[in-house]
Amino acid sequence: MEAMDGVAQPPVELTIDGVERVQGQQPATHDRLIGDDQQAIAGRVQGRGRFGGSREDFEVIEAFDRVTSVDVEHSVTIEENYPVANLKHSRAPVERLFVDFQQAIEDHHVVMTALAALVPEIELVAARMTESLRAGGTVFWFGNGGSASQSQHFATELVGRYLVDRRGLASMALTTDGALLTAVANDGAFDDVFARQLESLCRPGDVAVGLSTSGMSANVIRGIEAAHDRGAFTVGITGADGGKVAHVADAALVVPSTATPRIQEAHLFLGHELCHLVERAMVDEEPDV
């Protein structure tokens, strides 16, 4: 018995979160994972002595104790579900995969060289964009993921500038309004997130450009169809065989590749060249100051 201010106090034993000591069979070692037949009970301490005692008053219990009962039928080890975890803990040799950087460059070169076959289509699309902008129209861009960011990129090149200072050109990416996109997707369907905007904003004579590496993105297809119904000139920028996007669009720029990274790299080039051609045509019309 120890006294506190003259009052006898019984010894106190503390537990954390009401966990009582479990008698461990064999603590886990650091070179194996903790499976479902084990449970971490980290940081458990048992207090001895009085409240407000020093750190020496507490004894740290082993970090891991085995759980004595487990539903074996419905449990599997972490190694089976997550084989990547074995890379850190297993002593078995691991097969390593290397990126062939030179091969990637060669593949990129092959795809980019093949784009020369698209020159007539590129010039046609640039001419229709220029015609629309001259008449007060707008160029719309839309797509998903990387294509969404490229849509924003290309719209910015026209509204801002590509290579030279000139007046702003009306262009808009349909991928930037988070409130609108989530409202349409939540209240209706994600497939309609671009079509709904084009129904509201697109006018006859505008140009709508849908980007899809596969050519099969449902919301891009619906967007192109909605723009066509509004009297716009529609463009699909795709890859592989063009997919349905190439079939529903008035013009299609199809990158001859099935590798998504190479297709997206080519899309960046195509978008830049479209902006370059449009900018040059618009600047040539501006009177010298």
KESE-670403 format. One record per residue (C-alpha): residue in three letters; residue number from 1; z, x, y. Coordinates in nm, 4 decimals. Layout:
N
{'ALA' NUM {Z X Y}}
...
//
This chain:
289
{'MET' 1 {0.0000 0.0000 0.0000}}
{'GLU' 2 {-0.0886 0.1263 0.3459}}
{'ALA' 3 {0.0631 -0.0042 0.6655}}
{'MET' 4 {-0.1307 -0.1065 0.9783}}
{'ASP' 5 {0.0848 -0.1598 1.2883}}
{'GLY' 6 {0.3809 -0.2096 1.0605}}
{'VAL' 7 {0.2092 -0.4746 0.8467}}
{'ALA' 8 {0.1422 -0.4034 0.4828}}
{'GLN' 9 {-0.2254 -0.4296 0.3935}}
{'PRO' 10 {-0.3657 -0.4610 0.0414}}
{'PRO' 11 {-0.6419 -0.2243 -0.0605}}
{'VAL' 12 {-0.9906 -0.3645 0.0135}}
{'GLU' 13 {-1.3034 -0.3267 -0.2016}}
{'LEU' 14 {-1.6363 -0.3947 -0.0291}}
{'THR' 15 {-1.9734 -0.4951 -0.1734}}
{'ILE' 16 {-2.3077 -0.5351 0.0024}}
{'ASP' 17 {-2.4793 -0.8805 -0.0062}}
{'GLY' 18 {-2.2331 -0.9922 -0.2698}}
{'VAL' 19 {-2.3907 -0.7649 -0.5319}}
{'GLU' 20 {-2.1493 -0.6601 -0.8012}}
{'ARG' 21 {-2.1748 -0.3311 -0.9774}}
{'VAL' 22 {-2.4162 -0.3277 -1.2689}}
{'GLN' 23 {-2.3586 -0.0768 -1.5397}}
{'GLY' 24 {-2.6798 0.1259 -1.5528}}
{'GLN' 25 {-2.8206 0.2513 -1.8785}}
{'GLN' 26 {-3.0466 0.5270 -1.7531}}
{'PRO' 27 {-3.1412 0.5911 -1.3919}}
{'ALA' 28 {-3.5094 0.6071 -1.3105}}
{'THR' 29 {-3.6562 0.9493 -1.2473}}
{'HIS' 30 {-3.8819 1.0387 -0.9588}}
{'ASP' 31 {-4.1840 1.1140 -1.1760}}
{'ARG' 32 {-4.2344 0.7559 -1.3013}}
{'LEU' 33 {-4.2797 0.4225 -1.1307}}
{'ILE' 34 {-4.0212 0.1491 -1.1237}}
{'GLY' 35 {-4.1559 -0.1169 -1.3575}}
{'ASP' 36 {-4.0759 -0.4860 -1.3731}}
{'ASP' 37 {-3.7907 -0.4110 -1.6122}}
{'GLN' 38 {-3.6106 -0.2336 -1.3281}}
{'GLN' 39 {-3.4876 -0.3463 -0.9919}}
{'ALA' 40 {-3.4107 -0.1321 -0.6924}}
{'ILE' 41 {-3.0624 -0.1860 -0.5574}}
{'ALA' 42 {-3.0796 0.0693 -0.2830}}
{'GLY' 43 {-2.8089 0.1491 -0.0409}}
{'ARG' 44 {-2.5329 -0.0259 -0.2368}}
{'VAL' 45 {-2.1953 0.1099 -0.1494}}
{'GLN' 46 {-1.8479 0.0370 -0.2647}}
{'GLY' 47 {-1.5702 0.0632 -0.0102}}
{'ARG' 48 {-1.2334 0.2063 -0.0802}}
{'GLY' 49 {-0.9512 0.2180 0.1664}}
{'ARG' 50 {-0.9129 0.0351 0.4916}}
{'PHE' 51 {-1.1566 -0.1082 0.7438}}
{'GLY' 52 {-1.2789 0.1420 0.9983}}
{'GLY' 53 {-1.2344 0.4317 0.7591}}
{'SER' 54 {-1.4424 0.7469 0.7637}}
{'ARG' 55 {-1.7699 0.7991 0.5691}}
{'GLU' 56 {-1.5667 0.9656 0.2956}}
{'ASP' 57 {-1.4078 0.6284 0.2234}}
{'PHE' 58 {-1.7346 0.5016 0.0704}}
{'GLU' 59 {-1.8926 0.5999 -0.2571}}
{'VAL' 60 {-2.2721 0.5625 -0.2887}}
{'ILE' 61 {-2.3720 0.4090 -0.6204}}
{'GLU' 62 {-2.6870 0.5288 -0.7963}}
{'ALA' 63 {-3.0025 0.4080 -0.6175}}
{'PHE' 64 {-3.1589 0.2264 -0.9132}}
{'ASP' 65 {-2.9933 0.0193 -1.1835}}
{'ARG' 66 {-3.1747 -0.1421 -1.4729}}
{'VAL' 67 {-3.1725 -0.5182 -1.4945}}
{'THR' 68 {-3.0394 -0.6196 -1.8325}}
{'SER' 69 {-3.2484 -0.9372 -1.8733}}
{'VAL' 70 {-3.6196 -0.9750 -1.7954}}
{'ASP' 71 {-3.8952 -1.2217 -1.8796}}
{'VAL' 72 {-4.1066 -0.9831 -2.0836}}
{'GLU' 73 {-4.3732 -1.2414 -2.1637}}
{'HIS' 74 {-4.4763 -1.2817 -1.8011}}
{'SER' 75 {-4.4167 -0.9317 -1.6759}}
{'VAL' 76 {-4.6464 -0.6323 -1.6743}}
{'THR' 77 {-4.5959 -0.2823 -1.5501}}
{'ILE' 78 {-4.7154 -0.1878 -1.2064}}
{'GLU' 79 {-4.9429 0.0760 -1.3595}}
{'GLU' 80 {-5.1517 -0.1944 -1.5291}}
{'ASN' 81 {-5.1957 -0.4074 -1.2187}}
{'TYR' 82 {-5.2346 -0.1253 -0.9703}}
{'PRO' 83 {-5.3985 0.1742 -1.1392}}
{'VAL' 84 {-5.4371 0.3504 -0.8061}}
{'ALA' 85 {-5.0596 0.3948 -0.8027}}
{'ASN' 86 {-5.0957 0.6278 -1.0989}}
{'LEU' 87 {-5.2755 0.8812 -0.8808}}
{'LYS' 88 {-4.9432 0.9784 -0.7313}}
{'HIS' 89 {-4.7248 0.9599 -1.0382}}
{'SER' 90 {-4.9414 1.0317 -1.3410}}
{'ARG' 91 {-4.9842 1.3880 -1.4651}}
{'ALA' 92 {-5.3181 1.3005 -1.6301}}
{'PRO' 93 {-5.6304 1.4515 -1.4725}}
{'VAL' 94 {-5.7938 1.2225 -1.2163}}
{'GLU' 95 {-6.1687 1.1841 -1.1792}}
{'ARG' 96 {-6.2548 1.2519 -0.8167}}
{'LEU' 97 {-6.5547 1.0983 -0.6399}}
{'PHE' 98 {-6.7328 1.2992 -0.3748}}
{'VAL' 99 {-6.9525 1.1709 -0.0922}}
{'ASP' 100 {-7.2925 1.3388 -0.0860}}
{'PHE' 101 {-7.3358 1.3711 0.2888}}
{'GLN' 102 {-7.6802 1.5277 0.2621}}
{'GLN' 103 {-7.7983 1.2413 0.0399}}
{'ALA' 104 {-7.6696 0.9884 0.2935}}
{'ILE' 105 {-7.8703 1.1639 0.5661}}
{'GLU' 106 {-8.1828 1.1586 0.3507}}
{'ASP' 107 {-8.1368 0.7898 0.2695}}
{'HIS' 108 {-8.0898 0.7141 0.6388}}
{'HIS' 109 {-8.4057 0.9069 0.7223}}
{'VAL' 110 {-8.6106 0.7161 0.4631}}
{'VAL' 111 {-8.4968 0.3786 0.5974}}
{'MET' 112 {-8.5481 0.4706 0.9612}}
{'THR' 113 {-8.8981 0.6053 0.8896}}
{'ALA' 114 {-8.9882 0.2792 0.7164}}
{'LEU' 115 {-8.9111 0.0864 1.0359}}
{'ALA' 116 {-9.2449 0.2025 1.1767}}
{'ALA' 117 {-9.4021 -0.0813 0.9800}}
{'LEU' 118 {-9.2061 -0.3293 1.1946}}
{'VAL' 119 {-9.3571 -0.2218 1.5278}}
{'PRO' 120 {-9.5801 -0.5331 1.5673}}
{'GLU' 121 {-9.2853 -0.7670 1.5015}}
{'ILE' 122 {-9.0566 -0.5688 1.7346}}
{'GLU' 123 {-9.3105 -0.5874 2.0166}}
{'LEU' 124 {-9.3586 -0.9613 1.9572}}
{'VAL' 125 {-8.9839 -1.0309 1.9734}}
{'ALA' 126 {-8.9410 -0.8149 2.2850}}
{'ALA' 127 {-9.2284 -0.9989 2.4544}}
{'ARG' 128 {-9.0743 -1.3392 2.3776}}
{'MET' 129 {-8.7389 -1.2224 2.5105}}
{'THR' 130 {-8.9007 -1.0965 2.8285}}
{'GLU' 131 {-9.0933 -1.4210 2.8735}}
{'SER' 132 {-8.7736 -1.6234 2.8297}}
{'LEU' 133 {-8.5756 -1.4129 3.0771}}
{'ARG' 134 {-8.8534 -1.4350 3.3364}}
{'ALA' 135 {-8.8382 -1.8135 3.3093}}
{'GLY' 136 {-8.4611 -1.8213 3.3542}}
{'GLY' 137 {-8.3803 -1.8402 2.9844}}
{'THR' 138 {-8.1044 -1.6751 2.7816}}
{'VAL' 139 {-8.1038 -1.4453 2.4791}}
{'PHE' 140 {-7.8308 -1.5389 2.2292}}
{'TRP' 141 {-7.7010 -1.3077 1.9559}}
{'PHE' 142 {-7.4768 -1.3924 1.6611}}
{'GLY' 143 {-7.3616 -1.2628 1.3226}}
{'ASN' 144 {-7.0546 -1.1834 1.1123}}
{'GLY' 145 {-6.8394 -0.8726 1.0839}}
{'GLY' 146 {-7.0385 -0.5651 1.1807}}
{'SER' 147 {-7.3216 -0.7936 1.2882}}
{'ALA' 148 {-7.0784 -0.9737 1.5195}}
{'SER' 149 {-6.9887 -0.6495 1.6943}}
{'GLN' 150 {-7.3554 -0.5543 1.7200}}
{'SER' 151 {-7.4289 -0.8947 1.8727}}
{'GLN' 152 {-7.1757 -0.8190 2.1454}}
{'HIS' 153 {-7.3218 -0.4718 2.1863}}
{'PHE' 154 {-7.6788 -0.5942 2.2404}}
{'ALA' 155 {-7.5780 -0.8753 2.4769}}
{'THR' 156 {-7.3902 -0.6181 2.6827}}
{'GLU' 157 {-7.6964 -0.3921 2.7004}}
{'LEU' 158 {-7.8925 -0.6740 2.8634}}
{'VAL' 159 {-7.6244 -0.8148 3.0922}}
{'GLY' 160 {-7.5126 -0.4697 3.2012}}
{'ARG' 161 {-7.7725 -0.1998 3.1590}}
{'TYR' 162 {-7.9414 -0.0027 2.8848}}
{'LEU' 163 {-8.0903 0.3035 3.0531}}
{'VAL' 164 {-8.1595 0.2160 3.4153}}
{'ASP' 165 {-7.9928 0.0257 3.6960}}
{'ARG' 166 {-8.1474 -0.3198 3.7486}}
{'ARG' 167 {-8.0429 -0.6812 3.7902}}
{'GLY' 168 {-7.8445 -0.8387 3.5097}}
{'LEU' 169 {-8.0319 -1.0229 3.2362}}
{'ALA' 170 {-7.8962 -1.3451 3.0870}}
{'SER' 171 {-7.7671 -1.2726 2.7395}}
{'MET' 172 {-7.4690 -1.3955 2.5395}}
{'ALA' 173 {-7.2991 -1.3137 2.2096}}
{'LEU' 174 {-7.1646 -1.6190 2.0264}}
{'THR' 175 {-6.8922 -1.4143 1.8552}}
{'THR' 176 {-6.6425 -1.3604 2.1350}}
{'ASP' 177 {-6.4629 -1.6890 2.2043}}
{'GLY' 178 {-6.1737 -1.6889 1.9591}}
{'ALA' 179 {-6.0490 -2.0333 2.0614}}
{'LEU' 180 {-6.3885 -2.1937 2.0143}}
{'LEU' 181 {-6.4658 -2.0166 1.6864}}
{'THR' 182 {-6.1327 -2.1050 1.5283}}
{'ALA' 183 {-6.1425 -2.4634 1.6562}}
{'VAL' 184 {-6.4844 -2.5298 1.5044}}
{'ALA' 185 {-6.3921 -2.3519 1.1807}}
{'ASN' 186 {-6.0607 -2.5355 1.1521}}
{'ASP' 187 {-6.1731 -2.8839 1.2544}}
{'GLY' 188 {-6.5141 -2.8657 1.0915}}
{'ALA' 189 {-6.6563 -2.5783 0.8900}}
{'PHE' 190 {-6.6997 -2.2052 0.9428}}
{'ASP' 191 {-7.0675 -2.2496 0.8623}}
{'ASP' 192 {-7.1031 -2.4359 1.1937}}
{'VAL' 193 {-6.9400 -2.1855 1.4322}}
{'PHE' 194 {-7.2751 -2.0674 1.5736}}
{'ALA' 195 {-7.4723 -2.3892 1.5350}}
{'ARG' 196 {-7.2167 -2.5832 1.7393}}
{'GLN' 197 {-7.2412 -2.3385 2.0279}}
{'LEU' 198 {-7.6201 -2.3387 2.0224}}
{'GLU' 199 {-7.6262 -2.7179 2.0217}}
{'SER' 200 {-7.4278 -2.7033 2.3454}}
{'LEU' 201 {-7.5783 -2.4008 2.5209}}
{'CYS' 202 {-7.9296 -2.3402 2.3947}}
{'ARG' 203 {-8.2278 -2.4775 2.5865}}
{'PRO' 204 {-8.6019 -2.4875 2.5190}}
{'GLY' 205 {-8.7546 -2.1465 2.5799}}
{'ASP' 206 {-8.4380 -1.9504 2.5021}}
{'VAL' 207 {-8.4279 -1.6855 2.2297}}
{'ALA' 208 {-8.1679 -1.6931 1.9501}}
{'VAL' 209 {-8.1193 -1.3840 1.7361}}
{'GLY' 210 {-7.9215 -1.4056 1.4114}}
{'LEU' 211 {-7.8103 -1.0858 1.2390}}
{'SER' 212 {-7.7290 -1.0794 0.8674}}
{'THR' 213 {-7.7548 -0.7734 0.6425}}
{'SER' 214 {-7.8114 -0.9923 0.3371}}
{'GLY' 215 {-8.0058 -1.2688 0.5070}}
{'MET' 216 {-7.7869 -1.5222 0.3281}}
{'SER' 217 {-7.5025 -1.5857 0.5757}}
{'ALA' 218 {-7.4718 -1.9637 0.5891}}
{'ASN' 219 {-7.3474 -1.9798 0.9472}}
{'VAL' 220 {-7.6311 -1.7560 1.0672}}
{'ILE' 221 {-7.8858 -1.9729 0.8869}}
{'ARG' 222 {-7.7407 -2.2891 1.0431}}
{'GLY' 223 {-7.7344 -2.1234 1.3830}}
{'ILE' 224 {-8.1034 -2.0362 1.3610}}
{'GLU' 225 {-8.1856 -2.3894 1.2489}}
{'ALA' 226 {-7.9844 -2.5409 1.5357}}
{'ALA' 227 {-8.1570 -2.3160 1.7922}}
{'HIS' 228 {-8.4971 -2.4072 1.6504}}
{'ASP' 229 {-8.4141 -2.7751 1.6827}}
{'ARG' 230 {-8.3289 -2.7122 2.0496}}
{'GLY' 231 {-8.6715 -2.5589 2.1135}}
{'ALA' 232 {-8.5690 -2.1931 2.1135}}
{'PHE' 233 {-8.7653 -1.9034 1.9689}}
{'THR' 234 {-8.5609 -1.7785 1.6734}}
{'VAL' 235 {-8.5323 -1.4278 1.5323}}
{'GLY' 236 {-8.3702 -1.3040 1.2131}}
{'ILE' 237 {-8.2649 -0.9397 1.1824}}
{'THR' 238 {-8.1862 -0.8808 0.8170}}
{'GLY' 239 {-8.2177 -0.6459 0.5210}}
{'ALA' 240 {-8.3260 -0.6389 0.1555}}
{'ASP' 241 {-8.5837 -0.9169 0.1032}}
{'GLY' 242 {-8.4809 -1.0996 0.4200}}
{'GLY' 243 {-8.3061 -1.3837 0.2394}}
{'LYS' 244 {-8.3181 -1.7364 0.3769}}
{'VAL' 245 {-8.2704 -1.6102 0.7333}}
{'ALA' 246 {-8.6181 -1.4557 0.7255}}
{'HIS' 247 {-8.7675 -1.7830 0.6031}}
{'VAL' 248 {-8.6117 -2.0139 0.8628}}
{'ALA' 249 {-8.6628 -1.7856 1.1666}}
{'ASP' 250 {-8.9798 -1.7788 1.3760}}
{'ALA' 251 {-8.9845 -1.3985 1.3513}}
{'ALA' 252 {-8.8013 -1.1629 1.1144}}
{'LEU' 253 {-8.7179 -0.7942 1.1364}}
{'VAL' 254 {-8.6367 -0.7048 0.7762}}
{'VAL' 255 {-8.4945 -0.3593 0.7050}}
{'PRO' 256 {-8.6329 -0.2375 0.3696}}
{'SER' 257 {-8.3018 -0.1393 0.2120}}
{'THR' 258 {-8.0275 -0.2921 -0.0019}}
{'ALA' 259 {-7.7549 -0.0526 0.1212}}
{'THR' 260 {-7.5399 -0.2283 0.3829}}
{'PRO' 261 {-7.4537 0.0908 0.5801}}
{'ARG' 262 {-7.8228 0.1889 0.6074}}
{'ILE' 263 {-7.9190 -0.1677 0.7065}}
{'GLN' 264 {-7.6556 -0.1780 0.9810}}
{'GLU' 265 {-7.7674 0.1612 1.1114}}
{'ALA' 266 {-8.1230 0.0306 1.1294}}
{'HIS' 267 {-8.0050 -0.2886 1.3013}}
{'LEU' 268 {-7.8442 -0.0773 1.5721}}
{'PHE' 269 {-8.1732 0.1043 1.6272}}
{'LEU' 270 {-8.3749 -0.2193 1.6320}}
{'GLY' 271 {-8.1378 -0.3818 1.8805}}
{'HIS' 272 {-8.1500 -0.0799 2.1064}}
{'GLU' 273 {-8.5293 -0.0719 2.1032}}
{'LEU' 274 {-8.5522 -0.4431 2.1773}}
{'CYS' 275 {-8.3241 -0.3949 2.4772}}
{'HIS' 276 {-8.5259 -0.0900 2.5829}}
{'LEU' 277 {-8.8580 -0.2762 2.5716}}
{'VAL' 278 {-8.7170 -0.5777 2.7559}}
{'GLU' 279 {-8.5515 -0.3662 3.0225}}
{'ARG' 280 {-8.8672 -0.1652 3.0840}}
{'ALA' 281 {-9.0764 -0.4806 3.1179}}
{'MET' 282 {-8.8284 -0.6422 3.3569}}
{'VAL' 283 {-8.7858 -0.3301 3.5698}}
{'ASP' 284 {-9.1607 -0.2812 3.6033}}
{'GLU' 285 {-9.1778 -0.6227 3.7730}}
{'GLU' 286 {-8.9037 -0.5501 4.0243}}
{'PRO' 287 {-9.0365 -0.4569 4.3701}}
{'ASP' 288 {-8.9607 -0.1098 4.4958}}
{'VAL' 289 {-8.6871 -0.1033 4.7571}}
//
